[in-house]
Amino acid sequence: MKSIAINNKEFYALVKEGYTVVDVRTQGEDTITGLYFNSAINIPYPKVINSASKTFPDKNSKLIFICNYGQRSSLTAKEYQKMGYSNVFVLSSGLYNLK
């Protein structure tokens, strides 16, 4: 498996390229830090894993998973890789450290 962790600079570059940002935090938790970019969608963990093929039927979907500290998003990205998704990344620092 290829490396899926990206830093803040890589995150912004991929967002510019059109990657979909998937916030895996729970509802309510997703308002703690807020999201400052409009392209993010919220699908809480573990629902994001259980609904993968329905939500993102194209295994070439360009996805970046985010959460507060990078733990749940990392688990999610690894599961997506196991399911055959090839363009998945995780913001390793999490939202609390995004600048």
Contacts in CASP RR format, 6 or more apart in sequence:
PFRMAT RR
TARGET T0000
AUTHOR 0000-0000-0000
METHOD contacts of the structure
MODEL  1
MKSIAINNKEFYALVKEGYTVVDVRTQGEDTITGLYFNSAINIPYPKVIN
SASKTFPDKNSKLIFICNYGQRSSLTAKEYQKMGYSNVFVLSSGLYNLK
1 78 0 8 1.000
1 81 0 8 1.000
4 74 0 8 1.000
4 77 0 8 1.000
4 78 0 8 1.000
4 81 0 8 1.000
4 88 0 8 1.000
4 89 0 8 1.000
4 90 0 8 1.000
5 74 0 8 1.000
5 89 0 8 1.000
5 90 0 8 1.000
5 92 0 8 1.000
6 14 0 8 1.000
6 64 0 8 1.000
6 89 0 8 1.000
6 90 0 8 1.000
6 91 0 8 1.000
6 92 0 8 1.000
7 92 0 8 1.000
7 93 0 8 1.000
8 91 0 8 1.000
8 93 0 8 1.000
8 97 0 8 1.000
8 98 0 8 1.000
8 99 0 8 1.000
10 89 0 8 1.000
11 64 0 8 1.000
11 89 0 8 1.000
11 91 0 8 1.000
11 98 0 8 1.000
14 62 0 8 1.000
14 64 0 8 1.000
14 89 0 8 1.000
15 21 0 8 1.000
15 37 0 8 1.000
15 39 0 8 1.000
15 64 0 8 1.000
17 62 0 8 1.000
18 39 0 8 1.000
18 62 0 8 1.000
19 62 0 8 1.000
19 63 0 8 1.000
19 64 0 8 1.000
19 87 0 8 1.000
19 89 0 8 1.000
20 39 0 8 1.000
20 41 0 8 1.000
20 61 0 8 1.000
20 62 0 8 1.000
20 63 0 8 1.000
20 64 0 8 1.000
21 35 0 8 1.000
21 37 0 8 1.000
21 39 0 8 1.000
21 40 0 8 1.000
21 41 0 8 1.000
21 64 0 8 1.000
21 66 0 8 1.000
22 40 0 8 1.000
22 41 0 8 1.000
22 42 0 8 1.000
22 43 0 8 1.000
22 48 0 8 1.000
22 63 0 8 1.000
22 64 0 8 1.000
22 65 0 8 1.000
22 66 0 8 1.000
22 76 0 8 1.000
23 30 0 8 1.000
23 35 0 8 1.000
23 40 0 8 1.000
23 41 0 8 1.000
23 42 0 8 1.000
23 43 0 8 1.000
23 66 0 8 1.000
23 67 0 8 1.000
24 43 0 8 1.000
24 44 0 8 1.000
24 45 0 8 1.000
24 48 0 8 1.000
24 65 0 8 1.000
24 66 0 8 1.000
24 67 0 8 1.000
24 72 0 8 1.000
24 73 0 8 1.000
24 76 0 8 1.000
25 32 0 8 1.000
25 42 0 8 1.000
25 44 0 8 1.000
25 45 0 8 1.000
25 66 0 8 1.000
25 67 0 8 1.000
25 68 0 8 1.000
25 72 0 8 1.000
26 44 0 8 1.000
26 45 0 8 1.000
27 42 0 8 1.000
27 44 0 8 1.000
29 68 0 8 1.000
30 42 0 8 1.000
32 68 0 8 1.000
33 68 0 8 1.000
33 95 0 8 1.000
33 96 0 8 1.000
34 95 0 8 1.000
35 95 0 8 1.000
40 66 0 8 1.000
43 51 0 8 1.000
43 55 0 8 1.000
45 67 0 8 1.000
45 72 0 8 1.000
45 73 0 8 1.000
45 75 0 8 1.000
45 76 0 8 1.000
48 55 0 8 1.000
48 65 0 8 1.000
48 76 0 8 1.000
49 76 0 8 1.000
49 79 0 8 1.000
49 80 0 8 1.000
52 79 0 8 1.000
52 80 0 8 1.000
52 83 0 8 1.000
52 85 0 8 1.000
53 83 0 8 1.000
56 63 0 8 1.000
56 85 0 8 1.000
59 83 0 8 1.000
59 84 0 8 1.000
59 85 0 8 1.000
59 86 0 8 1.000
60 85 0 8 1.000
60 86 0 8 1.000
60 87 0 8 1.000
61 85 0 8 1.000
61 87 0 8 1.000
62 87 0 8 1.000
63 77 0 8 1.000
63 80 0 8 1.000
63 85 0 8 1.000
63 87 0 8 1.000
63 88 0 8 1.000
63 89 0 8 1.000
64 88 0 8 1.000
64 89 0 8 1.000
64 90 0 8 1.000
64 91 0 8 1.000
65 73 0 8 1.000
65 74 0 8 1.000
65 76 0 8 1.000
65 77 0 8 1.000
65 80 0 8 1.000
65 88 0 8 1.000
65 89 0 8 1.000
65 90 0 8 1.000
65 91 0 8 1.000
66 73 0 8 1.000
66 90 0 8 1.000
66 91 0 8 1.000
66 94 0 8 1.000
66 95 0 8 1.000
67 73 0 8 1.000
67 94 0 8 1.000
67 95 0 8 1.000
68 94 0 8 1.000
68 95 0 8 1.000
68 96 0 8 1.000
69 94 0 8 1.000
69 96 0 8 1.000
69 97 0 8 1.000
70 90 0 8 1.000
70 91 0 8 1.000
70 92 0 8 1.000
70 93 0 8 1.000
70 94 0 8 1.000
73 90 0 8 1.000
73 91 0 8 1.000
73 94 0 8 1.000
74 90 0 8 1.000
74 92 0 8 1.000
76 90 0 8 1.000
77 88 0 8 1.000
77 89 0 8 1.000
77 90 0 8 1.000
80 88 0 8 1.000
81 88 0 8 1.000
91 98 0 8 1.000
END
